[in-house]
Amino acid sequence: MAIDTKVLTAHVPIGLAEKVEAMALRLERSRGWVMKQALAAWVDQEEERHRMTLEALADVDAGRVIDHQAIQAWADSLGTDTPLPPPSA
């Protein structure tokens, strides 16, 4: 069963293209395979970043936030003999 595909074209800097080619040779895979792996990983990362951003915005909307001064005081205490416990929402 064939998987539907679509060709995407991108201009990349020579140095990056050379790294992809070297990696493909080292892995004994095609450049296309390396590019698909890299693009899939980047898309997954960006989707996760978007999900986490929406989650954080929902926390803000619900009032689950920590005061900046509390965070600053905690951070400042970390280098002392008596660090404060981490603040919580």
N, C-alpha and C positions, 0 to 999 in steps of 0.2 A: 504494500500500500504506500503510495507516494504522499509525501507531506507537501502541502502548498507552500511555496516560498515566494519571496519578492526580493529583487536585487536592489540594494541601496549603495549609493556611491558617495564617497567622501574624499576630499583632499586632506591629506595629513602631512605633517612636517616629515622631511626625509629621515631625520633621526628616529622618529617614532616608527616609521615604516621599516627601517632597518632593524629595529628591535623586534618588531613583529616577525619579520623574516627569520631572524636569528632564533627566536623562540620556536617558530614552526619547525625549523631544521632540528633544533635540540629535542623537541618533543616528537619528531617524526610525524608531524601532522601538517595539513595544508594551512596556508595563510588564512583562508576563509574560515577554517575550523577555529583557529586562534581568535579571529575577529568575532566570530559568533559567541565564543565563550566570554570574551571581554565585554561585548555589548550586553549579553544576558546578565552578567554580574553587575554591570553599571545600572541597568534598568532595575534590577532587584534592589540595589542600594538606594536608588532614587525613590522607588515606591515605598520602601521602608522609611526613608527620611520624611516623605510626605505623610505617611500614616502617623509617625511620631509627632509631627508638627500639628496635625489635626487633634491628636490626643492631648497635646500640651495646651492648645487653644481651648479645648473643652474643659481642661482643669482650670484655666484662667477664668472662663465664663462661670464655672461653678464655685469660684472663690477659693480653690485649692492652690494657694500661693504662699510663698514665704517672703517676709519683709526683707528688703535689701539690706537694711541696717543689721538685721539679725544674721544674715549671711556674711556680711563684712566683719562683724564682731567674731563670728565663729572662725572665719578664715584668718583673721589677725591673731587669734589665740593658738593657732596650730603650731607656731614656732616657739611657744612658751612652755614653761614647766607645768602649767595647768590649762591644757586645752579644753575648750568648752565642748559639750556634746553637740552633734549636728542638729541644727534647728529642724523642726518638722512643721508641716502644714496643719 
